[in-house]
Amino acid sequence: MTNIAGQTRDETQSIHCPKCAAMMEKVAFGGITVDRCLNCKGLWFDAREQERLRDMPGSEQIDTGQIGATAASARPTTSLHCPVCHTPMILMTDHRQPHLKYESCTVCYGAFFDAGEFRDYKEHTLVESLRHMFRGRQK
């Protein structure tokens, strides 16, 4: 059992994908276990796991999906519900990579990334760094 922001989660229990409702499998890397959809390959991260994994070399291997028709271009018009606490999630933007959008739960702080988005989240490019730096100087 894990207590996340007041929510108790039995990590042995499988959860359903917030996007396509398929079952999710457990995937471990560097001592962190995340959930990956068996159908659309989206990834569910409990509170801040995506941030911890972002800095671990090789962790992109947990993201086996390809960005394509199931990613941001096909984002549903209604909000997704958290697979842990079942509340509506909000759309988030990574401040370092404004093109990257993902869903986050305001209750348990989990995050859902579509297939391929975690790999993109890890790959903060030099061009994106320079763009972010020059925007800061213009203000």
Contact map, one row per residue, 1 for C-alpha under 8 A:
1110000111100000000000000000000000000000000000000000000000000000000000000000000000000000000000000000000000000000000000000000000000000000000
1111000111100000000000000000000000000000000000000000000000000000000000000000000000000000000000000000000000000000000000000000000000000000000
1111111110000000000000000000000000000000000000000000000000000000000000000000000000000000000000000000000000000000000000000000000000000000000
0111111110000000000000000000000000000000000001100000000000000000000000000000000000000000000000000000000000011000000000000000000000000000000
0011111000000000000000000000000000000000000000000000000000000000000000000000000000000000000000000000000000111000000000000000000000000000000
0011111100000000000000000000000000000000000000000000000000000000000000000000000000000000000000000000000000010000000000000000000000000000000
0011111110000000000000000000000000000000000000000000000000000000000000000000000000001000000000000000000000010000000000000000000000000000000
1111011111000000000000000000000000000000000000000000000000000000000000000000000000000000000000000000000000000000000000000000000000000000000
1111001111100000000000000000000000000000000000000000000000000000000000000000000000010000000000000000000000000000000000000000000000000000000
1100000111111000000000000000000000000000000000000000000000000000000000000000000000000000000000000000000000000000000000000000000000000000000
1100000011111100000000000000000000000000000000000000000000000000000000000000000000000000000000000000000000000000000000000000000000000000000
0000000001111100000000000000000000000000000000000000000000000000000000000000000000000000000000000000000000000000000000000000000000000000000
0000000001111110000000000000000000000000000000000000000000000000000000000000000000000000000000000000000000000000000000000000000000000000000
0000000000111111000000111100000000000000000000000000000000000000000000000000000000000000000000000000000000000000000000000000000000000000000
0000000000001111100000110000000000100000000000000000000000000000000000000000000000110000000000000000000000000000000000000000000000000000000
0000000000000111110011110000000000001000000000000000000000000000000000000000000000100000000000000000000000000000000000000000000000000000000
0000000000000011111111110000000000001000010100000000000000000000000000000000000000100000000000000000000000000000000000000000000000000000000
0000000000000001111110000000000000000000000000000000000000000000000000000000000111100000000000000000000000000001000000000000000000000000000
0000000000000000111110000000000000000000000000000000000000000000000000000000000100000000000000000000000000000000000000000000000000000000000
0000000000000000111111000000000000000011000000000000000000000000000000000000000000000000000000000000000000000000000000000000000000000000000
0000000000000001111111100000000000000000000000000000000000000000000000000000000000000000000000000000000000000000000000000000000000000000000
0000000000000001100111110000000000001110000000000000000000000000000000000000000000000000000000000000000000000000000000000000000000000000000
0000000000000111100011111000000000001110000000000000000000000000000000000000000000000000000000000000000000000000000000000000000000000000000
0000000000000111100001111100000000111100000000000000000000000000000000000000000000000000000000000000000000000000000000000000000000000000000
0000000000000100000000111110000000111100000000000000000000000000000000000000000000000000000000000000000000000000000000000000000000000000000
0000000000000100000000011111000011110000000000000000000000000000000000000000000000000000000000000000000000000000000000000000000000000000000
0000000000000000000000001111100011110000000000000000000000000100000000000000000000000000000000000000000000000000000000000000000000000000000
0000000000000000000000000111111111000000000000000000000000000100000000000000000000000000000000000000000000000000000000000000000000000000000
0000000000000000000000000011111110000000000000000000000000100100000000000000000000000000000000000000000000000000000000000000000000000000000
0000000000000000000000000001111100000000000000000000000100100000000000000000000000000000000000000000000000000000000000000000000000000000000
0000000000000000000000000001111110000000000000000000000000000000000000000000000000000000000000000000000000000000000000000000000000000000000
0000000000000000000000000001111111000000000000001000100000000000000000000000000000000000000000000000000000000000000000000000000000000000000
0000000000000000000000000111101111100000000000000000000000000000000000000000000000000000000000000000000000000000000000000000000000000000000
0000000000000000000000000111000111110000001111001000000000000000000000000000000000000000000000000000000000000000000000000000000000000000000
0000000000000010000000011110000011111000001110000000000000000000000000000000000000000000000000000000000000000000000000000000000000000000000
0000000000000000000000011110000001111100111100000000000000000000000000000000000000000000000000000000000000000000000000000000000000000000000
0000000000000001100001111000000000111111111000000000000000000000000000000000000000000000000000000000000000000000000000000000000000000000000
0000000000000000000001111000000000011111100000000000000000000000000000000000000000000000000000000000000000000000000000000000000000000000000
0000000000000000000101100000000000001111100000000000000000000000000000000000000000000000000000000000000000000000000000000000000000000000000
0000000000000000000100000000000000001111110000000000000000000000100001000000000000000000000000000000000000000000011000000000000000000000000
0000000000000000000000000000000000011111111000000000000000000011100000000000000000000000000000000000000000000000011000000000000000000000000
0000000000000000100000000000000000011001111100000000000000000010100000000000000000000000000000000000000000000001111100000000000000000000000
0000000000000000000000000000000001111000111110000000000000000010000000000000000000000000000000000000000000000001111001000000000000000000000
0000000000000000100000000000000001110000011111000000000000000000000000000000000000000000000000000000000000000111100000000000000000000000000
0000000000000000000000000000000001100000001111111100000000000000000000000000000000000000000000000000000000000111000000000000000000000000000
0001000000000000000000000000000001000000000111111000000000000000000000000000000000000000000000000000000000011110000000000000000000000000000
0001000000000000000000000000000000000000000011111000000000000000000000000000000000000000000000000000000000011110000000000000000000000000000
0000000000000000000000000000000000000000000011111111000000000000000000000000000000000000000000000000000000001110000000000000000000000000000
0000000000000000000000000000000101000000000011111111100000000000000000000000000000000000000000000000000000000000000000000000000000000000000
0000000000000000000000000000000000000000000010011111110000000000000000000000000000000000000000000000000000000010000001000000000000000000000
0000000000000000000000000000000000000000000000011111111000000000000000000000000000000000000000000000000000000000000000000000000000000000000
0000000000000000000000000000000000000000000000011111111100000000000000000000000000000000000000000000000000000000000000000000000000000000000
0000000000000000000000000000000100000000000000001111111100100000000000000000000000000000000000000000000000000000000000000000000000000000000
0000000000000000000000000000000000000000000000000111111110110000000000000000000000000000000000000000000000000000000000001100000000000000000
0000000000000000000000000000000000000000000000000011111110000000000000000000000000000000000000000000000000000000000000000100000000000000000
0000000000000000000000000000010000000000000000000001111111100000000000000000000000000000000000000000000000000000000000000000000000000000000
0000000000000000000000000000000000000000000000000000011111110000000000000000000000000000000000000000000000000000000000000000000000000000000
0000000000000000000000000000000000000000000000000000000111111000000000000000000000000000000000000000000000000000000000000000000000000000000
0000000000000000000000000000110000000000000000000000110111111100000000000000000000000000000000000000000000000000000000000000000000000000000
0000000000000000000000000000000000000000000000000000010011111110000000000000000000000000000000000000000000000000000001100100000000000000000
0000000000000000000000000000000000000000000000000000000001111111000000000000000000000000000000000000000000000000000000000000000000000000000
0000000000000000000000000011100000000000000000000000000000111111000000000000000000000000000000000000000000000000000000000000000000000000000
0000000000000000000000000000000000000000111000000000000000011111100000000000000000000000000000000000000000000000001111100000000000000000000
0000000000000000000000000000000000000000100000000000000000001111110000000000000000000000000000000000000000000000001100000000000000000000000
0000000000000000000000000000000000000001110000000000000000000011111000000000000000000000000000000000000000000000001100000000000000000000000
0000000000000000000000000000000000000000000000000000000000000001111100000000000000000000000000000000000000000000001100000000000000000000000
0000000000000000000000000000000000000000000000000000000000000000111111100000000000000000000000000000000000000000011110000000000000000000000
0000000000000000000000000000000000000000000000000000000000000000011111101000000000000000000000000000000000000000000000000000000000000000000
0000000000000000000000000000000000000000000000000000000000000000001111101100000000000000000000000000000000000000000000000000000000000000000
0000000000000000000000000000000000000001000000000000000000000000001111111110000000000000000000000000000000000000011000000000000000000000000
0000000000000000000000000000000000000000000000000000000000000000001111111110000000000000000000000000000000000000011110000000000000000000000
0000000000000000000000000000000000000000000000000000000000000000000001111110000000000000000000000000100000000000010000000000000000000000000
0000000000000000000000000000000000000000000000000000000000000000000111111110000000000000000000000000000000000000000000000000000000000000000
0000000000000000000000000000000000000000000000000000000000000000000011111111000000000000000000000000000000000000000000000000000000000000000
0000000000000000000000000000000000000000000000000000000000000000000001111111100000000000000000000000000000000000000000000000000000000000000
0000000000000000000000000000000000000000000000000000000000000000000000000111111100000000000000000000000000000000000000000000000000000000000
0000000000000000000000000000000000000000000000000000000000000000000000000011111000000000000000000000000000000000000000000000000000000000000
0000000000000000000000000000000000000000000000000000000000000000000000000001111100000000000000000000000000000000000000000000000000000000000
0000000000000000000000000000000000000000000000000000000000000000000000000001111110000001111000000000000000000000000000000000000000000000000
0000000000000000011000000000000000000000000000000000000000000000000000000001011111000001110000000000001000000000000000000000000000000000000
0000000000000000010000000000000000000000000000000000000000000000000000000000001111100111100000000000000000000000000000000000000000000000000
0000000000000000010000000000000000000000000000000000000000000000000000000000000111111111100000000000000110000100000000000000000000000000000
0000000000000011110000000000000000000000000000000000000000000000000000000000000011111100000000000000000000000000000000000000000000000000000
0000000010000010000000000000000000000000000000000000000000000000000000000000000001111100000000000000000000010000000000000000000000000000000
0000001000000000000000000000000000000000000000000000000000000000000000000000000001111110000000000000000000110000000000000000000000000000000
0000000000000000000000000000000000000000000000000000000000000000000000000000000011111111000000000000000000000000000000000000000000000000000
0000000000000000000000000000000000000000000000000000000000000000000000000000000011001111100000000000000010100000000000000000000000000000000
0000000000000000000000000000000000000000000000000000000000000000000000000000001111000111110000000000000010000000000000000000000000000000000
0000000000000000000000000000000000000000000000000000000000000000000000000000001111000011111000000000001111000000000000000000000000000000000
0000000000000000000000000000000000000000000000000000000000000000000000000000001100000001111100000000001111000000000000000000000000000000000
0000000000000000000000000000000000000000000000000000000000000000000000000000001000000000111110000000111100000000000000000000000000000000000
0000000000000000000000000000000000000000000000000000000000000000000000000000000000000000011111000000111100000000000000000000000000000000000
0000000000000000000000000000000000000000000000000000000000000000000000000000000000000000001111101111110000000000000000000000000000000000000
0000000000000000000000000000000000000000000000000000000000000000000000000000000000000000000111111111100000000000000000001000000000000000000
0000000000000000000000000000000000000000000000000000000000000000000000000000000000000000000011111100000000000000000000000000000000000000000
0000000000000000000000000000000000000000000000000000000000000000000000000000000000000000000001111100000000000000000000000001000110010000000
0000000000000000000000000000000000000000000000000000000000000000000000000000000000000000000011111111000000000000000000001001000100000000000
0000000000000000000000000000000000000000000000000000000000000000000000000000000000000000000011111111100000000000000000000000000000000000000
0000000000000000000000000000000000000000000000000000000000000000000000000000000000000000000011001111100000000000000000000000000000000000000
0000000000000000000000000000000000000000000000000000000000000000000000000000000000000000000011001111110000000000000010011000000000000000000
0000000000000000000000000000000000000000000000000000000000000000000000010000000000000000001111000111111000000000000000000000000000000000000
0000000000000000000000000000000000000000000000000000000000000000000000000000000000000000001110000001111100000011110000000000000000000000000
0000000000000000000000000000000000000000000000000000000000000000000000000000000100000000111100000000111110000011100000000000000000000000000
0000000000000000000000000000000000000000000000000000000000000000000000000000000001000000111100000000011111001111000000000000000000000000000
0000000000000000000000000000000000000000000000000000000000000000000000000000000001000011110000000000001111111110000000000000000000000000000
0000000000000000000000000000000000000000000000000000000000000000000000000000000000000000110000000000000111111100000000000000000000000000000
0000100000000000000000000000000000000000000000000000000000000000000000000000000000001010000000000000000011111000000000000000000000000000000
0001111000000000000000000000000000000000000001100000000000000000000000000000000000011000000000000000000011111100000000000000000000000000000
0001100000000000000000000000000000000000000001110000000000000000000000000000000000000000000000000000000111111110000000000000000000000000000
0000000000000000000000000000000000000000000111110000000000000000000000000000000001000000000000000000000111011111000000000000000000000000000
0000000000000000000000000000000000000000000111110100000000000000000000000000000000000000000000000000011110001111100000000000000000000000000
0000000000000000010000000000000000000000011110000000000000000000000000000000000000000000000000000000011100000111110000000000000000000000000
0000000000000000000000000000000000000000011100000000000000000000000000000000000000000000000000000000011000000011111111000000000000000000000
0000000000000000000000000000000000000001111000000000000000000000001001110000000000000000000000000000010000000001111111000000000000000000000
0000000000000000000000000000000000000001111000000000000000000011111001100000000000000000000000000000000000000000111111000000000000000000000
0000000000000000000000000000000000000000010000000000000000000011111000100000000000000000000000000000000000000000111111110000000000000000000
0000000000000000000000000000000000000000000000000000000000000010001000100000000000000000000000000001000000000000111111111000000000000000000
0000000000000000000000000000000000000000001000000100000000010010000000000000000000000000000000000000000000000000111111111100000000000000000
0000000000000000000000000000000000000000000000000000000000010010000000000000000000000000000000000000000000000000000111111110000000000000000
0000000000000000000000000000000000000000000000000000000000000000000000000000000000000000000000000001000000000000000111111111000000000000000
0000000000000000000000000000000000000000000000000000010000000000000000000000000000000000000001001001000000000000000011111111000000000000000
0000000000000000000000000000000000000000000000000000011000010000000000000000000000000000000000000000000000000000000001111111000000000000000
0000000000000000000000000000000000000000000000000000000000000000000000000000000000000000000000000000000000000000000000111111100000000000000
0000000000000000000000000000000000000000000000000000000000000000000000000000000000000000000000011000000000000000000000011111110110000000000
0000000000000000000000000000000000000000000000000000000000000000000000000000000000000000000000000000000000000000000000000011111110000000000
0000000000000000000000000000000000000000000000000000000000000000000000000000000000000000000000000000000000000000000000000001111111000000000
0000000000000000000000000000000000000000000000000000000000000000000000000000000000000000000000000000000000000000000000000000111111100000000
0000000000000000000000000000000000000000000000000000000000000000000000000000000000000000000000011000000000000000000000000001111111110000000
0000000000000000000000000000000000000000000000000000000000000000000000000000000000000000000000010000000000000000000000000001111111111000000
0000000000000000000000000000000000000000000000000000000000000000000000000000000000000000000000000000000000000000000000000000011111111100000
0000000000000000000000000000000000000000000000000000000000000000000000000000000000000000000000000000000000000000000000000000001111111110000
0000000000000000000000000000000000000000000000000000000000000000000000000000000000000000000000010000000000000000000000000000000111111111000
0000000000000000000000000000000000000000000000000000000000000000000000000000000000000000000000000000000000000000000000000000000011111111100
0000000000000000000000000000000000000000000000000000000000000000000000000000000000000000000000000000000000000000000000000000000001111111110
0000000000000000000000000000000000000000000000000000000000000000000000000000000000000000000000000000000000000000000000000000000000111111111
0000000000000000000000000000000000000000000000000000000000000000000000000000000000000000000000000000000000000000000000000000000000011111111
0000000000000000000000000000000000000000000000000000000000000000000000000000000000000000000000000000000000000000000000000000000000001111111
0000000000000000000000000000000000000000000000000000000000000000000000000000000000000000000000000000000000000000000000000000000000000111111
0000000000000000000000000000000000000000000000000000000000000000000000000000000000000000000000000000000000000000000000000000000000000011111
